[in-house]
Amino acid sequence: MFRIQQLERQVNDGLVITVHWDAIKSQDGHTARVYGTFALPAKDPSDPSFIPFDQLTEEVVLGWLQDAMGEETIAQLESSLDGQLDALINPVVASGLPWSPENQD
């Protein structure tokens, strides 16, 4: 469901400061998407748990993101995606012009 789209980092030490992410869900040819950013807390590069930028994996960054969001926020995002998909699959609003050739039988 989650993908990391981009990372912003400090050039001098490679500290990642912002994660750009999206959550995507597809059903019946329709796709719902939520995009967001997350600012990571500052970390000292001398900390033993610091991971240099060139050694990061998407799995590590996804773990940071999901830990920071928590289960409740993740559940809300999934519910939002489900709502978007339902609106796409079962629309309640349509647009068009009745005199347009595409609306003629």
N, C-alpha and C positions, 0 to 999 in steps of 0.2 A: 504494500500500500504506500509506504513512504519511499521517496527518492531524494537524494541530495543533489541539488542543482548547481550549487556554487559554494565556495568557501572564500571568505575574506580573511586575510592574515596580515600581521605586521611583517614588514619586509626584513627588519633587523634581526628578528629571532624566530620567525615562522609561526608565532603564536596565532592560532585561529581565533578570530574575534566574532565572526558572524557566520551563521550557517543559513543558506537559502535552501528551502526544501519545498516539496509538494507532496500531496497525497492524492492518489488517483485510484478510481474504481470504475470498472466497465461492466456493462450488462446489455445484452441484446443490441449490440452495435452502438450503444450510447456510452459516453464517458463523462464522468464528473471529476472535478479537480478543485483542490484547495491549495493555495500557495501561501507560504509564510516565511518569515525570517526569525532567527533566534540569536540573541546576543549571548555569547558564552561568557562566563565569569572570568576575570583575569586570573592568570596562572603564571607562576614563576617558572621559567624554563629550566631552572636548576632542580625543580621538584622531581623526585624519582618517577612519578607517574606521568610526567610530561612526554608526549609523543611528538617527535619532530614531524613537520609538515610532510616531508617526502616519505614518511613511514606510515602515515594515516591510511586507513581503509574505509570504505563506505560503511562497513559493518560497525566499526568503532564509532564513527560520527553519528550513525543512526542510533546507536546505544546511548550516546550523550543526549541526543534529541529526545528519545523516548523516555529516558530517565527524568529529564527536566520537565517534560510535559505531564507525565503521570498518567495513570490508567483512566482517570475520569475525563481528562481533556482528549485523550485518544478516542475514547468511546463517543464523545461529543462530535469529534471530527468524522468518525465513521457514520454517525447518525446524519450529519450534514450531507455527506456524500450520498447516502441512501436517499435522502430527501431530494437532492438534485437529480439523481437517476430516476426517481419516481416521477418527478415533474417532466423530465425529458421523454420518458416512456408513455406516460399518461397525461399529456398536456391539458390544462384547463383554460388556456388562453391561446388564441390564434390571431394572426394578423394577415392582412391582404386587402385587396380591392375587389368588390363583387363584379366589377365590369372588366377585370383583368382576364386575359385569355387563359391563364393558368387556373382560374376559378370557374371556367365555363365547362359544362358537361357535354 
